[in-house]
Amino acid sequence: MLQKQNPINAILEDFNIVILDGALATELEKYGCDLNDPLWSARVLLENPELIYQVHLDYFRAGADCGITSSYQATIEGLKSRGLNEEEAVELIKKTVLLARKARDDFWEREAHLNRSKPFIAASVGPYGAYLADGSEYRGDYHVSDEMLIAFHRPRIEALISAGADIVAFETIPSFQEAKILGSLIQEFPDTHAWLSFTIQNEEKISDGTALKECSRYFEENEQIAAIGINCASPSFVTRVVKEIAGQTDKPIIVYPNSGEVYESNSKTWQGNETCDEIVDGSKEWFQAGARLIGGCCRTSPEEIERLYGKWRG
């Protein structure tokens, strides 16, 4: 039996939705960081960690109930490629949790927080494809064995949990194989919950082609998976996806789409018009369809989260 309280349910006892944060990389770029790097935002961990703290603080001030750590692309293998040894890499991964917790605690201690629950910290665990930095987190076509995925993910999960994360965010997962591995790995840490969010081809399939219904049903009996859904998809897909998932699970459904722009993995750039209006405007419809955790992914900002907070708590 789980000993730690599920932080998602704790907030849903008092409020209709959990308000997630938005993009980390977008904000770091606004602060002048160059993220054109295989380590992506993890590069800032090495060079300017105080900026990561600041972005977390910005989101808490905007109204986020949750801070997602900067560990999405912070892997032991990736950090070792920059000359760190394994112990140094593990400590840097733990630092992602410590930065988010400090921002949360400083915000909670120093600033007014009406209509709020104390935010929780979600430790980001990105897919194997994020480490490859070739766009395969949107395809799921990195053909590797279960054993390789277990060896890749386990040390990072262990480091993040030991650093004091409140929940683990398995996010941007394109592969049903990988999702099943992650669902098994979290059971090695029986006091910890996780959410699981997929990338998708369309409203019926995740990125590797597996039916979203099958993915949703598979984790229904895993008590440690506290929410299931999608992230980094176009807002235009969300309502149909939520309805697809809602028929298969009683778990809270999580959605945090991107701005609606399209990511070109070859050029590593975003194409299209950035408005983000659909996230705020669409949140009521998504809630009616069954979503209970709502926020933003790539190219969203504290401004959108503040507007989302105003719509639901203002």
C-alpha positions, 0 to 999 in steps of 0.5 A, spaced: 500 500 500 502 506 498 504 511 504 505 517 501 499 521 499 497 522 491 499 530 490 494 530 484 488 527 488 490 532 494 489 538 490 483 535 486 479 534 493 479 542 493 479 544 486 476 542 479 483 542 476 490 541 477 493 547 473 500 545 471 506 549 469 508 551 461 514 550 457 521 551 461 525 552 454 521 557 452 522 561 458 530 560 458 531 562 451 527 569 453 532 569 459 538 569 454 540 561 454 542 558 448 538 551 448 541 549 441 544 543 444 543 535 445 542 536 452 537 542 451 535 545 457 539 540 461 545 545 459 543 550 463 543 546 469 551 546 468 551 553 466 546 557 469 542 553 474 539 560 477 535 561 471 531 554 472 530 556 479 527 563 476 523 560 471 520 555 476 518 561 481 515 565 475 510 559 474 508 558 481 507 566 481 502 565 475 498 560 479 501 553 477 499 547 482 505 543 479 513 545 477 515 540 472 523 539 473 528 540 468 530 533 468 527 531 461 533 531 457 538 530 463 540 523 463 546 520 466 549 518 459 548 525 456 551 528 462 557 523 462 558 525 454 560 532 457 565 529 461 561 528 468 562 522 471 556 518 474 556 520 481 557 527 478 551 526 473 546 523 478 548 529 483 546 534 477 539 530 476 538 531 483 539 538 483 533 539 478 528 537 484 532 541 489 531 547 484 524 546 483 523 545 491 527 551 493 522 555 488 516 552 491 518 553 498 520 560 497 514 562 493 510 559 499 513 562 504 514 569 502 508 571 497 500 571 498 497 564 495 489 565 496 485 560 492 491 555 492 494 549 495 501 548 496 504 546 489 507 539 488 514 538 484 513 533 478 520 530 476 520 529 469 522 523 466 523 524 458 523 518 453 529 515 451 528 518 444 529 525 448 536 523 449 537 521 442 536 528 440 533 526 433 526 527 434 524 520 435 520 522 442 515 524 437 516 517 433 517 512 438 522 508 432 528 507 436 528 500 436 531 497 443 531 492 448 527 492 454 533 491 458 536 497 455 530 501 457 530 499 464 538 500 464 537 507 461 531 509 466 532 506 472 538 510 475 535 517 473 528 515 476 532 513 483 535 519 483 529 524 482 525 520 487 531 520 492 532 528 491 525 529 494 520 529 488 513 529 490 511 525 483 514 522 477 512 525 470 513 520 465 512 525 459 512 525 452 512 518 451 512 515 444 512 508 445 508 503 448 514 498 450 517 504 453 511 506 457 510 499 460 517 499 462 516 505 466 510 503 469 514 497 472 520 501 474 515 505 478 513 499 482 520 498 484 519 505 488 512 503 492 511 509 496 511 514 489 506 516 484 507 517 477 503 520 471 504 518 464 503 522 458 504 520 451 505 523 444 500 522 439 500 521 431 492 523 432 486 522 436 486 515 436 494 513 436 500 514 440 506 516 436 508 508 435 501 507 432 499 503 438 491 505 440 490 510 445 485 506 448 489 500 449 495 504 452 489 507 457 486 500 459 493 497 460 495 502 466 488 502 469 490 497 475 497 500 476 495 504 482 502 508 482 500 511 475 496 517 478 494 520 471 494 518 464 494 523 458 498 526 453 503 532 452 506 536 446 500 535 442 496 540 438 491 543 442 486 541 436 487 534 438 485 535 445 478 534 446 477 528 442 483 525 445 480 526 452 474 523 450 478 517 447 481 516 454 475 517 458 472 511 456 478 506 458 480 509 465 477 512 471 484 515 473 484 523 472 486 525 465 492 530 464 493 534 458 498 539 456 499 541 449 504 545 446 502 552 442 499 549 436 506 550 432 509 544 429 516 542 431 521 540 425 526 535 428 531 536 422 531 543 423 530 543 430 525 549 430 518 550 431 513 552 425 507 556 424 503 561 428 504 561 436 498 564 439 496 559 445 489 562 446 487 555 445 489 552 451 486 557 455 479 557 451 479 550 450 480 548 458 473 548 459 471 543 453 477 539 455 474 539 463 467 537 460 470 531 456 474 529 462 481 532 463 483 534 470 490 536 470 491 542 464 497 546 463 502 547 457 508 544 454 512 547 448 512 554 446 507 556 452 509 561 458 507 564 465 502 568 461 498 562 459 498 559 466 496 566 469 490 566 464 488 559 466 489 560 473 484 566 472 479 562 468 479 557 474 480 560 480 479 568 479 
